């Protein structure tokens, strides 16, 4: 739920000597930022969708990156979730208006309008793997699910 994804909640638990069952706040913060999580995954040699997730947020620069990636692209709010601040752009002529729209929505929803641009995968398959571990180095995974 939302509290399990809230690094401030985890920090409060730790400060008040409550045991939070979940990842540390540093992991929640890193995974909540799509650009940061992509950097972490790339550094761990995990394949990620081709795209731009850097600091340069200039409109023209993002458009040039989109052209390098190849349309269709997906514009995504770096701090987004739930499909907010996300636009699929099939045609280069629609890029700037989609970027502007995504930024406005991201700012309203997340108080941040930083964007990343990645290749839009038209027929994706979403698979989740749940892994649980404790501070005693015991780990188990509960298979994958679509």
DOKOL-982397 format. One record per residue (C-alpha): x, z, y; residue number from 1. Coordinates in nm, 4 decimals. Each point is the difference from the previous one (the first is absolute). Layout:
BEGIN
u->X, w->Z, v->Y, resi->NUM
...
***
This chain:
BEGIN
u->0.0000, w->0.0000, v->0.0000, resi->1
u->0.0918, w->0.0051, v->0.3661, resi->2
u->0.1649, w->0.3440, v->-0.0063, resi->3
u->0.2269, w->-0.1048, v->-0.2858, resi->4
u->0.1286, w->-0.2799, v->0.2235, resi->5
u->0.0473, w->0.2172, v->0.3078, resi->6
u->0.3599, w->0.1143, v->0.0532, resi->7
u->-0.1120, w->0.2516, v->0.2661, resi->8
u->-0.2267, w->0.1684, v->-0.2553, resi->9
u->0.2878, w->0.0253, v->-0.2477, resi->10
u->0.2267, w->0.1460, v->0.2698, resi->11
u->-0.2673, w->0.2616, v->0.0804, resi->12
u->-0.0266, w->0.0934, v->-0.3663, resi->13
u->0.3761, w->0.0418, v->-0.0273, resi->14
u->0.0228, w->0.2086, v->0.3190, resi->15
u->-0.2780, w->0.2274, v->-0.1255, resi->16
u->0.1570, w->0.0390, v->-0.3441, resi->17
u->-0.2775, w->-0.1949, v->-0.1739, resi->18
u->0.0946, w->-0.2229, v->-0.2901, resi->19
u->-0.1066, w->-0.3562, v->0.0682, resi->20
u->-0.0447, w->-0.2007, v->-0.3178, resi->21
u->0.1219, w->-0.3407, v->0.1052, resi->22
u->0.2969, w->-0.1764, v->0.1522, resi->23
u->0.2124, w->0.1579, v->0.2743, resi->24
u->-0.0950, w->-0.0739, v->0.3586, resi->25
u->0.3074, w->-0.2218, v->0.0420, resi->26
u->-0.1241, w->-0.2303, v->-0.2777, resi->27
u->-0.3530, w->-0.0099, v->0.1397, resi->28
u->0.1346, w->-0.0881, v->0.3445, resi->29
u->0.2288, w->-0.2741, v->-0.1371, resi->30
u->-0.2703, w->-0.1537, v->-0.2201, resi->31
u->-0.2574, w->0.0172, v->0.2809, resi->32
u->0.2129, w->-0.2354, v->0.2067, resi->33
u->-0.0182, w->-0.3438, v->-0.1637, resi->34
u->0.3240, w->-0.1194, v->0.1594, resi->35
u->0.1896, w->0.3095, v->-0.1082, resi->36
u->-0.1424, w->-0.0092, v->-0.3516, resi->37
u->0.0985, w->-0.3664, v->-0.0362, resi->38
u->0.3555, w->0.0859, v->0.1076, resi->39
u->0.0136, w->0.2816, v->-0.2558, resi->40
u->-0.1327, w->-0.2260, v->-0.2747, resi->41
u->0.2381, w->-0.2825, v->0.0923, resi->42
u->0.2950, w->0.2420, v->-0.0070, resi->43
u->-0.1129, w->0.1138, v->-0.3463, resi->44
u->-0.0093, w->-0.3651, v->-0.1190, resi->45
u->-0.3790, w->0.0046, v->-0.0387, resi->46
u->-0.1510, w->-0.3440, v->0.0680, resi->47
u->-0.2121, w->-0.0130, v->0.3155, resi->48
u->-0.2139, w->-0.2723, v->0.1537, resi->49
u->0.2033, w->-0.2323, v->0.2226, resi->50
u->-0.0403, w->0.0803, v->0.3646, resi->51
u->0.1245, w->0.1537, v->0.3209, resi->52
u->-0.0176, w->0.3769, v->0.0428, resi->53
u->0.2520, w->0.0637, v->0.2750, resi->54
u->-0.0041, w->0.1578, v->0.3422, resi->55
u->-0.0330, w->-0.3123, v->0.2172, resi->56
u->-0.3673, w->-0.0172, v->0.0985, resi->57
u->0.0178, w->-0.2902, v->0.2436, resi->58
u->-0.2951, w->-0.2361, v->-0.0594, resi->59
u->0.2120, w->-0.3160, v->-0.0021, resi->60
u->0.2542, w->0.1598, v->-0.2345, resi->61
u->-0.2749, w->0.1010, v->-0.2452, resi->62
u->-0.1421, w->-0.3520, v->0.0159, resi->63
u->0.3412, w->-0.1486, v->-0.0810, resi->64
u->0.0309, w->0.2406, v->-0.2933, resi->65
u->-0.3455, w->-0.1070, v->-0.1204, resi->66
u->0.1099, w->-0.3644, v->0.0111, resi->67
u->0.3112, w->0.0869, v->-0.2046, resi->68
u->-0.2140, w->0.1827, v->-0.2573, resi->69
u->-0.2495, w->-0.2855, v->-0.0136, resi->70
u->-0.3733, w->0.0128, v->0.0563, resi->71
u->-0.2253, w->0.1577, v->-0.1081, resi->72
u->0.1358, w->0.3348, v->0.1158, resi->73
u->-0.1379, w->0.3491, v->0.0224, resi->74
u->0.0437, w->0.1973, v->0.3222, resi->75
u->-0.0107, w->0.3719, v->-0.0772, resi->76
u->0.0119, w->0.3178, v->0.2032, resi->77
u->0.3179, w->0.1863, v->-0.0932, resi->78
u->-0.1848, w->0.3327, v->-0.0001, resi->79
u->-0.3265, w->-0.1474, v->-0.1226, resi->80
u->-0.2187, w->0.0508, v->-0.2990, resi->81
u->-0.3454, w->-0.0827, v->-0.1269, resi->82
u->0.0249, w->-0.3601, v->0.1182, resi->83
u->0.0050, w->0.1005, v->0.3674, resi->84
u->0.2447, w->-0.1860, v->0.2217, resi->85
u->0.0335, w->-0.2769, v->-0.2560, resi->86
u->-0.0627, w->-0.3710, v->0.0470, resi->87
u->0.0521, w->-0.2987, v->-0.2265, resi->88
u->0.1236, w->-0.3048, v->0.1893, resi->89
u->-0.0304, w->-0.3366, v->-0.1743, resi->90
u->0.0677, w->-0.2182, v->0.3024, resi->91
u->0.2896, w->0.0416, v->0.2472, resi->92
u->-0.2434, w->-0.0717, v->0.2864, resi->93
u->-0.1805, w->0.3266, v->-0.0820, resi->94
u->0.3103, w->0.2188, v->-0.0107, resi->95
u->0.0038, w->0.1389, v->0.3556, resi->96
u->-0.3711, w->0.0842, v->0.0142, resi->97
u->0.0202, w->0.1650, v->-0.3431, resi->98
u->0.3073, w->0.1986, v->0.1053, resi->99
u->-0.1747, w->0.1178, v->0.3156, resi->100
u->-0.3125, w->0.0991, v->-0.1949, resi->101
u->0.1995, w->0.1854, v->-0.2666, resi->102
u->0.1974, w->0.1871, v->0.2656, resi->103
u->-0.3143, w->0.1113, v->0.1840, resi->104
u->-0.1572, w->0.1256, v->-0.3209, resi->105
u->0.3204, w->0.1759, v->-0.1083, resi->106
u->0.0339, w->0.1741, v->0.3365, resi->107
u->-0.3604, w->0.1242, v->-0.0188, resi->108
u->0.0338, w->0.1134, v->-0.3599, resi->109
u->0.3590, w->0.1256, v->-0.0224, resi->110
u->0.1202, w->0.0399, v->0.3622, resi->111
u->0.2769, w->-0.2477, v->-0.0816, resi->112
u->0.0047, w->-0.3797, v->0.0220, resi->113
u->0.3216, w->-0.0884, v->-0.1843, resi->114
u->-0.0501, w->-0.2885, v->-0.2400, resi->115
u->0.1708, w->-0.1571, v->-0.2962, resi->116
u->-0.0516, w->-0.3524, v->-0.1255, resi->117
u->0.0122, w->-0.0924, v->-0.3656, resi->118
u->-0.0922, w->-0.2867, v->-0.2275, resi->119
u->-0.3700, w->0.0074, v->-0.0882, resi->120
u->-0.0431, w->0.0023, v->-0.3753, resi->121
u->-0.3232, w->-0.1844, v->-0.0681, resi->122
u->-0.0707, w->0.1235, v->-0.3531, resi->123
u->0.1701, w->0.3389, v->-0.0272, resi->124
u->-0.0184, w->0.2355, v->-0.2938, resi->125
u->0.0130, w->0.3657, v->0.1025, resi->126
u->0.1422, w->0.2338, v->-0.2620, resi->127
u->0.0584, w->0.3704, v->0.0531, resi->128
u->0.2238, w->0.2246, v->-0.2043, resi->129
u->-0.0477, w->0.3728, v->0.0391, resi->130
u->0.3093, w->0.2150, v->-0.0436, resi->131
u->-0.0053, w->0.3772, v->0.0202, resi->132
u->0.3015, w->0.2275, v->0.0249, resi->133
u->0.0746, w->0.3580, v->0.0866, resi->134
u->0.2875, w->0.1861, v->0.1596, resi->135
u->0.1364, w->0.0766, v->-0.3473, resi->136
u->0.0703, w->-0.3707, v->-0.0697, resi->137
u->-0.2938, w->-0.0416, v->-0.2392, resi->138
u->-0.1597, w->-0.3433, v->0.0321, resi->139
u->-0.2852, w->-0.1882, v->-0.1634, resi->140
u->-0.1720, w->-0.3250, v->0.0799, resi->141
u->-0.3639, w->-0.0770, v->-0.0696, resi->142
u->0.0289, w->-0.3687, v->-0.0800, resi->143
u->-0.1061, w->-0.2755, v->0.2322, resi->144
u->-0.3384, w->-0.0958, v->0.1347, resi->145
u->-0.1370, w->-0.3067, v->0.1758, resi->146
***
